[in-house]
Amino acid sequence: MISIGGGSVIDAGKAISAMIPKNDEIMNYLEGVGNKNHDGEKIPFIAIPTTSGTGSEATKNAVISEIGPNGFKKSLRHDNLVPDVAIIDPDLIISCPPSITAACGLDAFTQLLEAYTSSKSSPMTDALAYSGIKHMKNNIIPVYSNEASDLNVRAEMAYGSLLSGITLANAGLGIIHGLASPIGGYFEIPHGVICGTLLSEATKMNIKKLNEQGLDGKEGLRKYAQIGALIAEEPSFKDKKINNYCSILISTLEKWTKQLKLDRLGKYGIKIEDVDKIIAKTGIKNNPVVLNNDEIKTIVINRI
């Protein structure tokens, strides 16, 4: 089985390779839907991404969606489902349209940032996520605009996307991906758009809540500040400038959201009256701080 395409295409191929040996329905194996565990038997699978977004070429799960009023996004998962071969060639990504490039780029950045600040992060995932962000931060805007055909720029984005898949698989993700699951199940909206459009608002809310926690939130704040300092290209990190670094991160994410022309959720039919239903199915995942329903609601409403 060979998948050539974006994250959905790779996940579809991953699932097909896993289900060909089974005389059964995939629904029976989806987490939270079926009652069977996949044993990992599959046909050989090769993943060839043509976007820099989900990092699905490095993960062990295939996300399957059923979209509608009772929709869901659930995973078929097993360690053996990691692609046997992943071919990451920036030449294959050059033709990716600007809007998809933008949404996928911010999705990969979201995964790196959420993994880096995750409550389950480790020195290994921190190192990989930090490296991915370092390579992506100066290329997210150019790859969307004047340098879309530059192989080096595309390669930097592809590298960050690959690392985002590795880090999310090992550290988990936060509130943005917690929201992306029900939103993507209920509404026909690209995953990258959901994550990209919520990124700045969710980051701002997390930092606000960590600040309110005082000493208990200091380590989480420091993580966000380290990324702010990286974006600002500070030669050395200074603890006394943590709030300044966090402000730089928030303002940069807000600027990117505008420059990349990320759609608001309302464009896809999401209304304020839908938010409670979304929150009811939202998991906090490995967010660095616990958010209550009102805080999560604010994140979503601010991007409707």
N, C-alpha and C positions, 0 to 999 in steps of 0.2 A: 504494500500500500504506500503510495507516494502522495503527499499533500503539497501543493504549490499555491500559496496564497497567504491571506491574513490569519489572525487568530482563530476565527470561526472555521475557516477551511482546515486549519491544522487540527483543531479539536474534532471536527467531523471525521477526518482521516484517522485520528487516534481512536475514536469510538468505533469506526468501521473495522479497523484492524483487530480491535478487542472483541467485537461481536461476531465476526465471521466464523470463528470456531464454535459458537454457541447456537443451538437451535432454540432460541428464546428471544423475548422482547427486551430491548435495552431499558425500558421503564422499570423492569424488575431489579435492575442493578444500580439505579440512581440513588444516591444518598438522600434520605428523607422522603423518598418516593416508593421504592421497592423494598423487598425484604430479603434480597440475595446479595452476597458478597462476591465480587468478581475474583477469580483465582489467578488472574494475570496471564492466562494463555492468550496468545494473539498471533497474527501473522506479522512478519517483519514490517516495520514502519519507518519511512523516511520523511522528515519534515523539512520543507524549504520555504522559509518565510519571505514574503514580498512586501511586508510592512515592518516597521519598527515600533512595536506596541506591546502585545500581551506577553511575550516571552514564552509562549506555549511550546516552543521547540525544546524547552528545558524542564517542563513540568510533567507530573505523573497523572494529571486529571484532564478529562475532557468535559467542558461545560456544555450541557444540553439545555435548550430553552423550549418552553411551551408558553407562547405569549397570548395573553387575554385576561379577562376579569379574574380568573382563577389561575393565572399563569405562574411560572416559576423558572428559576435557573438553578440547576442542580448538577452535581459532578458524578461522573463515572470515574472511579479512582483505583489505582493499584500501582505499586512501585514499578512493576514491569511495563507499565504503559508509557514511560518516558521513551521518546523516539530512539530507535536503534542508531539512527544517523540523523544529524542536523547539518544542513548545508546553508551557511549564512553568507550570502554573496551580495554586497551592496549594489552591484550592477543590476541585480534583479529588482531592486527597490526604487531605482531612479524614476520609473514611470508612475509611481504612486501619486495620485492626485493631491493637490495642496490641502484640501479639507480633511482628507483621510490621514495625510501626513501629520497634520496638526493634532487631530484627536488622538491618534496612536502615540505620537510623541509625548503628549501630556499624560496619557495612560501609563506609559513606561516610567515617566518621571514620578507619577503618583505611586506606582508600585515600589520604586526605589525609596522614596521618602517615607512611605508607610512602613516598609520593611526596616528602614534605618531607625525609625522612632517606635517600632513595635515593642510591646511588653515582653515579647519572646525573642528579641534580637540577641545576637551573640557577637563576639569579636570577629568571627568569620563573616557573618552576614553584614556587619557594620563595614568591614573593609571592602567587601564587594559592592555594597550599595553606594558607599562614598565614592568609589572609583567610577561607578556607572554615572552618578550625578556629575562628577568632575568632567567626564567626557561629553555629557549631553548639554550641560548648562549654556555653553556658548554656541550651540548648533541648533537648538530648537527653533529659533526664529529664522536663521539663514536657510535651513533645510525646507522651511515652509515658503520661502520667497526667492531671493536672488541666487541662492546656491543649491537649489534643488537637484541640479545635475552634477554636483561635485561629489565624486566617489569618496573622497576623504571625509566629507561631512556626513554622507550617508553611512559610511563605515562607523563613525563615532556614534551615531544614533543606533545602529544595529548592535553595537557592542553594549550600549546602555540597556537596550531592550532585552538582550540575552541575559545580562546580569540581573535585570528586574525579575525575570522568570526564576532564576536560581535563588534569589533572595526571598521572594514571596513564598517559594516552596519550603524554605527552611525557617523563616521568621514569622510568616503570616502577615496579614494586612490589617487595616484599621477601618474607621467609620465610613470612609468613602466607598470602599468595596462592600462594606456592610449594606450601604444604601443601594449600590449598583445592582445587587441581586434582585430585590423586589421591583425596583424601577424597571429593570430590563425584562422582568417577567410579565409585568402588567402592561408595559408600553413598548411599541415598536421604535426603539431608540438605540443607536449604536453604543456599545459598551464604552468605547473611548470618549465619546461625547459626554456620557454621564460622568465619568471620572474626571475628565478635563474641566468640565464646567463647574464641578463641585470642589475642585482642588483648593482654590484660594480661600473660599468661604470655610471649608472644613479645617484647613490649617489655621486660619485666624481664630476659629472657635476653640480649637485644641490649645493654642497658645494662651488665649484668654483664660481658659479654665485652669491650665497649669499654673499661670500666674496667681490665680486666686488661691491655689493650694499652698502657696508659700514654700517652705522647705521641702514638703512632700512632692512638689512639682518641679523641683530644681533640676533633677536629672533629665526629665523629659524636655524642659526648656533648653537645657544645654545642648541636647541633640538637635533641636530645631535651629538653635543659634549657630551650631557648627556648620550647618548647611548654608545659613545666611552669610557666615564669614567666608565660606568657600565661594559662594556666588559673588561676593564683593571682592574676592581675591585678596583678602587680608593676609599679610605675610606671617602673622602669628595671632593665635586666638587669645583674647583677653576676657577673663571672667566678668570684669566690670562693665563690659560692653554687650552682655548677653541680650538685654532688651533691644539694643540698637540692631544687633544681628538679626533678631527675630523680626523686627520691623522691616529690615531689608528683604528678608525672605517673603514676607507677606506682600510687600509692594511689588516685588518682582513677579510673583505668581499672579497678582491682579493685572499687572501690565501685560504679561504673556496671554492671559485670558482675552484681553481686548485685542492685542495684536494678532492673535491667531483666529480671531472672530469665532470663538466657541459659541455654539448655539445655546440659548437658554432652554430650560426644560419645557417651558410653555409652548415652544414651537412644535413639540411632539404630543400635544394634547393634555399635558399634565396641568392640573388646576390645584388651587389651594385646598379645595375640598378633598383632593386625593391624598393629601400628605399624611393624614392620620392612618389611612390604610397602609401606606408605604412603611411608616414607622413601626406599625404593628408586626411587620415581617422583617424588620431590620435587626441584624446582629451587630453588636459592638465590636466583635472580632478581637483583635489584639491592639486596639487603640491605646495610646499611651496614657489616656485619662478617661475616666468614666463620664459619659455625657447623659444628661436626662432627656426625656422626650421633647421638652420645650426647646432645649439647645439644638437637638437634631432637627427639629421642625424649622428652626431659624435658618440653619444651613440650607435646607431645601428651598424654603420660601424665597430666600434671597437670590436664588438662581431660577426662579419661575418667571 
